[in-house]
Amino acid sequence: MRPVLSESEAKYLDEVTTRSGVCSGEELMHTAGKMTAIWFLENILHPFRCNVLVVSGPGNNGGDGIVAHHYLQEYGIQSMLMLTDQSQRDRPLIREYGIPQNSMVLFHPDFDFSSYDWIIDALFGIGLSRNISGVFQTIIERINETGSIISIDIPSGIFTDTGLTGGISIRARHTLTMGHLKYGHFLNDGKLHSGKINVLDIGFKDLSSDSYQLSCCEKQDVQKWFKNYHPGETKYSRGKSIIISGSKGMTGAAILSAKAAVKIGCGLVKSVVPDSLNSIFESAMAEIITVPLEDHYRGYLSIENFPQIEPHLAWSDVILLGPGLSNENTSTEFMTSILRQPLKKLVLDATGFEPVIQGIIQLSELPYQTVLTPHLGEFSRLFHLKSHKVKHDPISALKSVLPLLEGRILILKGSPTFITTGGQKIVIISNGLPLLATAGTGDVLSGMITGLLAQGYSPLDASIMAAYIHAESSSIFQADMGVRGLIASDIIDMLPKVISKIFNEN
């Protein structure tokens, strides 16, 4: 897992590094600027033919830019340093690095940014504390007109902890972040404006696991968790799951989740469905055992079905409750009765949250290490939060509910997806593409988690693995088919290929 830092964690790391004697603040700035210049030299096409403008702000980020300008010139690249006001000419760094006066320019409204092939944004970095205005707003507007922008640490104008824009922000093609990823690279406008993110090692002290709260899942993390199948395995040893889902008009949710559980490797899947809809399920799910319960042609399951389902609950290794179920009161009573049983492993999704949202069941009554898979709206209702606040600052929202989960895993679905660990840590799944924003993909994810749980993976490992594989399917679809047209069932069909790609099996 790759650490992802908040503004305060990044600043603390800086302080710890300098206090420990690993290197001084000046050395960190020197290395940041030098590594920026080296990155440019090694990654930009025909760097020696490029005219570069480094736009330096008044703080440490601007200092990184000054050093980068120095080394760009040292390496033979045509670079000009733009300062935002006259007082910056007196910065000690200017004298220390012997920046020639004829390689510096002050910003003025008529400055021609378009004459430069690349602009390096070193205005604010992670230290932004207020909205952009005045001359800085004008500078950013003018820089954005050029398009070929490299930001140091984070695009200027983006708030580090939320990824929100302070009125206006740089739209970078590349972001060179120092030491570690930051929250804002994954959120809101920060996700859109950071471009391709590159992490540069500038010599920070090694992070201890208790000095950061977020991590980003990478392919090698998923690779090390997957188990190989053994020759003597049977459908029983690969686990038994029950999926309680589906109602009139929502049969697709049940079908998608059940098929995903089978495709990811679960040995036996039973799908509990209303009897009046059973013919739909039977024809669509050849590999799944249906358990039709008498519904008197209502098209949904109700509390009177509970006695019929009890024996199946004991049979299963894991239960998925919720996709496509009705929100009728009697259906909510049915779900409540199931949740009051001594269940082994539980995945809760979609309508399955209703007993908790309505306060009939408390989170603390759910089985330990239950996996909850809400999207933003369901999450907001579960924890009585304003949905716009969750959207703008999902990490703070997640941190606020961690004590309430008491060891249960929560997956906040979205772009990116966040997974709590059952403790104080949060994992980011960031490899998904906008292709996934279509109906039914969440049902596929909950089915995948169920199938992995049935095979003996821990709730946390199953959640992270399923979410990563689910997200990776969008990249593989885009590479094969293009940027449009992915539907939920495509993800199920692609699972063998996606898993094989992750393990470099083809």
C-alpha positions as CSV (number, residue, x, y, z in Angstrom):
1,M,0.0,0.0,0.0
2,R,1.3,3.4,-0.9
3,P,0.8,6.1,1.8
4,V,-1.4,9.1,1.0
5,L,-0.9,12.2,3.2
6,S,-3.1,15.0,4.4
7,E,-1.6,18.5,4.5
8,S,-0.9,18.2,8.3
9,E,0.7,14.8,7.8
10,A,2.9,16.1,5.0
11,K,4.0,19.0,7.0
12,Y,4.7,16.8,10.0
13,L,6.8,14.5,7.9
14,D,8.8,17.6,6.8
15,E,9.3,18.6,10.4
16,V,10.2,15.1,11.5
17,T,12.7,14.7,8.7
18,T,14.5,18.0,9.5
19,R,14.5,17.4,13.3
20,S,15.9,13.9,12.9
21,G,18.9,15.2,11.0
22,V,18.1,13.0,8.0
23,C,18.3,16.2,6.0
24,S,17.6,19.9,6.4
25,G,14.7,21.9,5.0
26,E,17.2,23.5,2.6
27,E,18.3,20.1,1.4
28,L,14.8,19.0,0.9
29,M,14.1,22.1,-1.2
30,H,17.3,21.6,-3.1
31,T,16.4,18.0,-3.9
32,A,12.8,18.8,-4.8
33,G,13.9,21.4,-7.3
34,K,16.7,19.2,-8.7
35,M,14.5,16.2,-9.1
36,T,11.9,18.3,-10.9
37,A,14.5,19.3,-13.4
38,I,15.7,15.8,-13.8
39,W,12.2,14.5,-14.3
40,F,11.7,17.1,-17.0
41,L,14.9,16.0,-18.7
42,E,14.0,12.4,-18.6
43,N,10.2,12.5,-19.4
44,I,9.5,15.4,-21.8
45,L,10.0,14.8,-25.5
46,H,12.9,16.8,-26.9
47,P,13.6,18.7,-23.7
48,F,16.5,20.7,-25.2
49,R,14.2,22.2,-27.9
50,C,11.7,23.4,-25.3
51,N,11.3,26.9,-23.9
52,V,10.3,26.5,-20.2
53,L,8.7,29.1,-17.9
54,V,8.9,28.4,-14.1
55,V,6.3,30.5,-12.3
56,S,7.4,30.9,-8.7
57,G,5.2,31.9,-5.7
58,P,6.4,33.4,-2.4
59,G,6.5,30.2,-0.3
60,N,8.4,26.9,-0.2
61,N,6.7,25.7,-3.4
62,G,8.1,28.8,-5.1
63,G,11.5,27.9,-3.6
64,D,11.3,24.5,-5.2
65,G,10.6,26.3,-8.5
66,I,13.6,28.6,-8.2
67,V,15.9,25.6,-7.7
68,A,14.2,23.7,-10.6
69,H,14.9,26.7,-12.8
70,H,18.5,26.7,-11.7
71,Y,19.0,23.1,-12.6
72,L,17.1,23.3,-15.9
73,Q,19.6,25.9,-16.9
74,E,22.5,23.9,-15.6
75,Y,21.3,20.9,-17.8
76,G,21.1,23.1,-20.9
77,I,17.4,23.7,-21.1
78,Q,16.1,27.1,-22.0
79,S,14.3,28.2,-18.8
80,M,12.9,31.5,-17.6
81,L,11.9,32.2,-14.0
82,M,8.7,34.3,-13.4
83,L,8.3,36.0,-10.1
84,T,5.0,37.3,-8.9
85,D,6.2,40.5,-7.3
86,Q,9.3,42.7,-6.9
87,S,10.0,41.5,-3.3
88,Q,10.8,38.0,-4.5
89,R,14.0,39.3,-6.2
90,D,15.4,39.6,-2.7
91,R,14.9,36.0,-1.7
92,P,18.1,34.4,-0.4
93,L,17.6,31.5,-2.8
94,I,18.0,33.8,-5.8
95,R,21.4,34.9,-4.5
96,E,22.4,31.4,-3.2
97,Y,21.8,29.8,-6.6
98,G,23.2,32.7,-8.6
99,I,20.1,33.1,-10.7
100,P,21.0,35.5,-13.5
101,Q,18.9,38.6,-13.7
102,N,18.4,38.1,-17.4
103,S,16.7,34.8,-16.7
104,M,14.0,36.3,-14.5
105,V,10.9,38.3,-15.3
106,L,8.2,39.9,-13.2
107,F,4.6,39.1,-14.1
108,H,2.8,41.8,-16.0
109,P,-0.7,41.6,-17.6
110,D,0.7,41.7,-21.2
111,F,3.2,38.8,-20.6
112,D,3.1,36.3,-23.5
113,F,2.7,32.9,-21.8
114,S,2.0,31.3,-25.2
115,S,5.6,31.6,-26.3
116,Y,6.6,28.8,-23.9
117,D,6.3,25.1,-24.6
118,W,6.0,24.1,-20.9
119,I,5.1,26.0,-17.8
120,I,6.1,24.7,-14.4
121,D,3.6,25.7,-11.7
122,A,5.4,26.5,-8.4
123,L,2.9,29.0,-7.0
124,F,1.4,27.5,-3.9
125,G,1.7,23.7,-3.5
126,I,0.1,22.1,-0.5
127,G,0.0,25.2,1.6
128,L,-3.1,26.9,0.2
129,S,-5.1,28.4,3.0
130,R,-7.6,30.7,1.2
131,N,-9.3,31.3,-2.1
132,I,-7.3,32.6,-5.0
133,S,-7.8,36.3,-5.9
134,G,-6.1,39.3,-7.4
135,V,-2.9,38.9,-9.4
136,F,-2.7,35.2,-8.6
137,Q,-6.1,34.6,-10.1
138,T,-5.0,36.4,-13.3
139,I,-1.7,34.4,-13.5
140,I,-3.6,31.1,-13.1
141,E,-6.1,32.1,-15.8
142,R,-3.3,33.0,-18.2
143,I,-1.3,29.8,-17.4
144,N,-4.4,27.6,-18.0
145,E,-4.7,29.0,-21.5
146,T,-1.4,27.3,-22.5
147,G,-2.3,23.7,-21.6
148,S,1.2,22.3,-21.2
149,I,1.6,22.6,-17.4
150,I,3.6,20.7,-14.8
151,S,2.6,21.4,-11.2
152,I,5.0,20.8,-8.3
153,D,3.4,18.8,-5.4
154,I,-0.3,19.7,-6.2
155,P,-1.9,22.1,-8.8
156,S,-1.9,25.6,-7.4
157,G,-5.4,26.5,-6.2
158,I,-6.3,23.0,-5.0
159,F,-6.9,22.5,-1.3
160,T,-4.8,19.6,-0.2
161,D,-7.2,17.8,2.0
162,T,-10.4,18.0,-0.1
163,G,-9.2,18.5,-3.7
164,L,-11.7,21.4,-3.9
165,T,-10.7,24.5,-5.9
166,G,-10.1,27.8,-4.2
167,G,-12.0,29.7,-6.8
168,I,-9.6,28.8,-9.6
169,S,-6.9,26.3,-10.0
170,I,-4.1,25.2,-12.3
171,R,-5.1,22.4,-14.8
172,A,-1.9,20.4,-14.9
173,R,-0.9,17.8,-17.5
174,H,1.6,16.4,-15.0
175,T,1.9,16.7,-11.2
176,L,5.3,16.0,-9.5
177,T,4.5,15.3,-5.9
178,M,7.2,15.2,-3.3
179,G,7.7,12.1,-1.3
180,H,4.1,10.8,-1.1
181,L,0.7,11.2,-2.7
182,K,-1.7,13.7,-1.1
183,Y,-5.5,13.5,-0.5
184,G,-6.2,16.2,-3.0
185,H,-4.8,14.2,-5.9
186,F,-7.8,11.8,-5.6
187,L,-10.7,14.2,-4.8
188,N,-13.0,16.6,-6.6
189,D,-11.2,19.1,-8.9
190,G,-7.8,17.8,-7.6
191,K,-8.5,14.5,-9.3
192,L,-9.5,16.2,-12.5
193,H,-6.7,18.8,-12.6
194,S,-3.7,16.8,-11.4
195,G,-3.1,15.1,-14.7
196,K,-0.6,12.2,-14.5
197,I,0.8,12.1,-11.0
198,N,4.5,11.2,-10.5
199,V,5.9,10.7,-7.0
200,L,9.5,12.0,-6.6
201,D,11.8,10.7,-3.8
202,I,13.5,13.7,-2.2
203,G,14.9,12.0,0.9
204,F,12.1,12.2,3.5
205,K,12.5,10.1,6.7
206,D,10.7,6.7,6.4
207,L,7.1,6.9,7.5
208,S,5.9,4.9,10.5
209,S,2.6,3.2,10.0
210,D,0.9,5.3,12.7
211,S,1.9,8.6,11.0
212,Y,-0.6,8.4,8.2
213,Q,-4.2,7.2,7.9
214,L,-4.8,6.6,4.2
215,S,-3.2,4.2,1.8
216,C,-3.6,3.6,-1.9
217,C,-4.0,0.0,-3.1
218,E,-1.7,-1.1,-5.9
219,K,-1.6,-4.2,-8.1
220,Q,1.1,-5.9,-6.1
221,D,-1.1,-5.7,-3.0
222,V,-3.8,-7.7,-4.7
223,Q,-1.3,-10.1,-6.2
224,K,0.0,-11.2,-2.9
225,W,-3.4,-12.0,-1.4
226,F,-4.9,-14.2,-4.1
227,K,-4.9,-18.0,-3.4
228,N,-4.2,-20.6,-6.0
229,Y,-6.8,-23.3,-6.5
230,H,-5.8,-26.8,-5.2
231,P,-6.3,-30.0,-7.2
232,G,-8.6,-31.6,-4.6
233,E,-11.0,-28.7,-4.3
234,T,-14.8,-29.1,-4.7
235,K,-17.7,-26.8,-5.0
236,Y,-18.2,-27.2,-1.3
237,S,-14.7,-26.3,-0.4
238,R,-15.0,-23.1,-2.5
239,G,-17.7,-21.9,-0.3
240,K,-21.5,-21.5,-0.1
241,S,-23.3,-18.2,-0.3
242,I,-26.9,-17.0,-0.2
243,I,-28.0,-13.9,-2.0
244,I,-31.2,-12.4,-0.8
245,S,-32.2,-9.9,-3.4
246,G,-34.6,-8.9,-6.2
247,S,-38.1,-7.7,-6.5
248,K,-40.5,-6.7,-9.4
249,G,-38.6,-4.3,-11.6
250,M,-35.3,-5.0,-9.9
251,T,-34.5,-8.5,-10.9
252,G,-31.3,-7.3,-12.6
253,A,-29.7,-6.5,-9.3
254,A,-30.2,-10.0,-8.0
255,I,-29.0,-11.6,-11.3
256,L,-25.9,-9.4,-11.5
257,S,-24.8,-10.0,-7.9
258,A,-25.4,-13.8,-8.1
259,K,-23.5,-14.2,-11.4
260,A,-20.6,-12.1,-10.0
261,A,-20.3,-14.3,-6.9
262,V,-20.1,-17.4,-9.1
263,K,-17.7,-15.9,-11.6
264,I,-15.2,-14.8,-8.9
265,G,-15.0,-18.4,-7.8
266,C,-17.7,-19.2,-5.2
267,G,-18.6,-22.9,-5.3
268,L,-22.3,-22.8,-4.6
269,V,-24.7,-19.8,-4.8
270,K,-28.3,-19.8,-3.8
271,S,-30.5,-16.9,-4.8
272,V,-33.5,-16.3,-2.7
273,V,-36.2,-14.8,-4.9
274,P,-40.0,-14.1,-5.0
275,D,-41.8,-17.1,-6.5
276,S,-43.7,-15.0,-9.0
277,L,-40.4,-13.9,-10.5
278,N,-38.7,-17.2,-10.4
279,S,-39.0,-18.0,-14.1
280,I,-37.0,-14.8,-14.8
281,F,-34.2,-15.9,-12.5
282,E,-34.2,-19.5,-13.7
283,S,-33.8,-18.5,-17.3
284,A,-31.1,-15.9,-16.6
285,M,-29.0,-17.8,-14.1
286,A,-28.2,-21.4,-15.1
287,E,-25.3,-21.8,-12.6
288,I,-27.3,-20.5,-9.6
289,I,-29.7,-22.4,-7.4
290,T,-32.9,-20.4,-6.9
291,V,-34.9,-20.6,-3.7
292,P,-38.3,-19.3,-4.7
293,L,-40.5,-18.1,-1.8
294,E,-44.2,-17.7,-2.1
295,D,-45.0,-14.0,-2.6
296,H,-48.7,-14.3,-3.7
297,Y,-47.7,-12.4,-6.9
298,R,-46.7,-9.3,-5.1
299,G,-43.3,-9.3,-6.6
300,Y,-41.3,-8.9,-3.4
301,L,-40.3,-10.8,-0.3
302,S,-42.0,-10.1,3.0
303,I,-41.9,-11.0,6.7
304,E,-44.1,-14.0,6.2
305,N,-41.3,-15.5,4.1
306,F,-38.9,-15.5,7.1
307,P,-39.7,-19.0,8.4
308,Q,-39.0,-20.5,4.9
309,I,-35.5,-18.9,4.7
310,E,-34.2,-19.8,8.2
311,P,-32.8,-23.2,7.2
312,H,-30.9,-21.6,4.3
313,L,-29.2,-19.0,6.6
314,A,-27.6,-21.8,8.6
315,W,-26.4,-23.5,5.4
316,S,-24.5,-20.6,4.0
317,D,-21.0,-19.4,4.7
318,V,-21.8,-15.8,3.7
319,I,-25.0,-13.9,3.0
320,L,-25.5,-10.9,0.7
321,L,-28.6,-9.0,1.7
322,G,-30.1,-6.1,-0.2
323,P,-29.6,-5.7,-4.0
324,G,-32.9,-5.0,-5.6
325,L,-35.1,-5.8,-2.6
326,S,-38.3,-3.9,-2.1
327,N,-38.6,-1.0,0.4
328,E,-42.1,-2.0,1.4
329,N,-42.5,-2.0,5.2
330,T,-43.1,-5.8,5.3
331,S,-39.9,-6.3,3.3
332,T,-38.0,-4.2,5.7
333,E,-39.4,-6.4,8.5
334,F,-38.2,-9.4,6.6
335,M,-34.7,-8.0,6.4
336,T,-34.7,-7.0,10.1
337,S,-35.6,-10.6,11.1
338,I,-32.6,-11.9,9.0
339,L,-30.2,-9.4,10.6
340,R,-31.2,-10.5,14.0
341,Q,-30.0,-14.0,13.3
342,P,-26.5,-15.3,14.3
343,L,-25.1,-14.9,10.8
344,K,-21.5,-16.1,9.9
345,K,-20.5,-13.5,7.4
346,L,-22.6,-10.7,6.0
347,V,-22.5,-8.3,3.0
348,L,-25.0,-5.5,3.2
349,D,-25.9,-3.4,0.2
350,A,-28.6,-1.2,-1.3
351,T,-32.1,-1.8,0.2
352,G,-30.4,-4.0,2.9
353,F,-29.4,-0.8,4.7
354,E,-33.1,0.2,5.4
355,P,-33.4,-1.4,8.8
356,V,-30.2,0.5,9.9
357,I,-31.2,3.8,8.2
358,Q,-34.6,3.6,9.9
359,G,-33.0,2.8,13.3
360,I,-34.7,-0.6,13.7
361,I,-31.3,-2.2,13.7
362,Q,-28.2,-0.5,15.2
363,L,-24.8,-0.9,13.5
364,S,-23.5,-2.5,16.7
365,E,-26.0,-5.3,16.2
366,L,-24.6,-6.3,12.9
367,P,-22.2,-9.2,12.9
368,Y,-18.6,-8.3,13.6
369,Q,-16.7,-7.5,10.3
370,T,-19.9,-7.2,8.3
371,V,-19.1,-5.5,5.0
372,L,-21.3,-2.5,4.1
373,T,-21.2,-1.2,0.6
374,P,-23.0,2.1,0.3
375,H,-22.7,4.7,-2.4
376,L,-22.6,8.4,-1.4
377,G,-26.4,8.8,-0.9
378,E,-26.8,5.6,1.1
379,F,-23.8,6.5,3.2
380,S,-25.2,10.0,4.0
381,R,-28.5,8.4,5.0
382,L,-26.8,5.7,7.1
383,F,-25.0,8.2,9.2
384,H,-27.4,11.2,9.0
385,L,-24.9,13.4,7.1
386,K,-25.4,16.1,4.5
387,S,-24.7,14.5,1.1
388,H,-23.1,17.6,-0.3
389,K,-20.7,17.6,2.6
390,V,-19.8,14.0,2.1
391,K,-19.3,14.6,-1.6
392,H,-17.0,17.6,-1.0
393,D,-15.0,16.0,1.8
394,P,-15.5,12.2,1.9
395,I,-12.3,11.5,3.9
396,S,-13.4,13.7,6.8
397,A,-16.9,12.1,6.6
398,L,-15.3,8.6,6.8
399,K,-13.0,9.5,9.6
400,S,-16.0,10.8,11.6
401,V,-17.8,7.4,11.4
402,L,-14.9,5.1,12.1
403,P,-15.7,4.9,15.8
404,L,-19.3,3.8,15.0
405,L,-18.2,0.9,12.8
406,E,-16.5,-1.0,15.7
407,G,-14.6,-3.4,13.4
408,R,-17.1,-3.5,10.5
409,I,-15.8,-2.9,7.0
410,L,-17.3,0.0,5.0
411,I,-16.9,0.6,1.3
412,L,-17.8,4.1,0.2
413,K,-18.4,3.5,-3.5
414,G,-17.5,6.3,-5.9
415,S,-14.6,7.8,-7.8
416,P,-12.4,7.0,-6.0
417,T,-13.7,4.2,-3.8
418,F,-12.7,4.3,-0.1
419,I,-12.6,1.2,2.2
420,T,-12.3,1.4,6.0
421,T,-10.1,-1.4,7.5
422,G,-12.2,-2.1,10.5
423,G,-9.7,0.0,12.5
424,Q,-8.5,3.6,12.0
425,K,-7.1,3.2,8.5
426,I,-8.7,3.9,5.1
427,V,-7.7,2.4,1.8
428,I,-8.2,4.2,-1.5
429,I,-9.1,2.3,-4.7
430,S,-8.2,4.8,-7.4
431,N,-7.8,2.8,-10.6
432,G,-11.4,3.0,-11.7
433,L,-12.5,5.0,-14.8
434,P,-15.7,6.9,-15.5
435,L,-16.9,3.9,-17.6
436,L,-18.0,2.4,-14.3
437,A,-20.7,5.0,-13.7
438,T,-23.6,2.9,-14.9
439,A,-26.5,1.0,-13.3
440,G,-25.7,-2.4,-11.8
441,T,-21.9,-2.0,-11.3
442,G,-22.4,-1.8,-7.6
443,D,-24.4,-5.0,-7.6
444,V,-21.6,-6.7,-9.4
445,L,-19.1,-5.5,-6.7
446,S,-21.2,-6.7,-3.8
447,G,-21.5,-10.1,-5.5
448,M,-17.7,-10.3,-6.0
449,I,-17.1,-9.5,-2.3
450,T,-19.6,-12.2,-1.4
451,G,-17.9,-14.8,-3.6
452,L,-14.5,-14.0,-2.2
453,L,-15.7,-14.1,1.4
454,A,-17.2,-17.6,0.7
455,Q,-13.8,-18.8,-0.4
456,G,-12.3,-17.9,2.9
457,Y,-10.8,-14.4,2.4
458,S,-11.0,-12.0,5.3
459,P,-13.7,-9.3,5.0
460,L,-11.0,-6.6,4.5
461,D,-9.0,-8.6,1.9
462,A,-12.1,-9.6,0.0
463,S,-13.3,-6.0,0.0
464,I,-10.0,-4.5,-1.3
465,M,-9.5,-7.3,-3.8
466,A,-13.0,-7.1,-5.2
467,A,-12.9,-3.3,-5.4
468,Y,-9.5,-3.2,-7.2
469,I,-10.4,-6.0,-9.7
470,H,-13.8,-4.3,-10.3
471,A,-12.1,-1.0,-11.0
472,E,-9.4,-2.5,-13.1
473,S,-12.0,-4.0,-15.4
474,S,-12.7,-0.5,-16.7
475,S,-9.1,0.0,-17.8
476,I,-9.1,-3.3,-19.6
477,F,-12.4,-2.6,-21.3
478,Q,-11.3,0.8,-22.4
479,A,-8.1,-0.6,-23.9
480,D,-10.0,-3.3,-25.8
481,M,-13.3,-1.5,-26.6
482,G,-12.9,2.3,-26.1
483,V,-14.2,4.9,-23.7
484,R,-17.9,4.1,-24.0
485,G,-20.3,1.3,-23.7
486,L,-19.4,-0.6,-20.6
487,I,-22.4,-2.2,-18.8
488,A,-22.4,-4.1,-15.6
489,S,-22.6,-7.5,-17.1
490,D,-19.4,-6.8,-19.1
491,I,-17.5,-6.7,-15.8
492,I,-18.7,-10.2,-14.9
493,D,-17.8,-11.5,-18.4
494,M,-14.3,-9.9,-18.1
495,L,-13.4,-11.2,-14.6
496,P,-11.2,-14.1,-15.8
497,K,-9.3,-11.8,-18.1
498,V,-8.9,-9.0,-15.6
499,I,-7.6,-11.4,-12.9
500,S,-5.3,-13.0,-15.4
501,K,-3.9,-9.6,-16.3
502,I,-3.4,-8.6,-12.7
503,F,-1.3,-11.8,-12.3
504,N,0.5,-11.3,-15.6
505,E,-0.8,-14.7,-16.7
506,N,-1.2,-13.7,-20.4
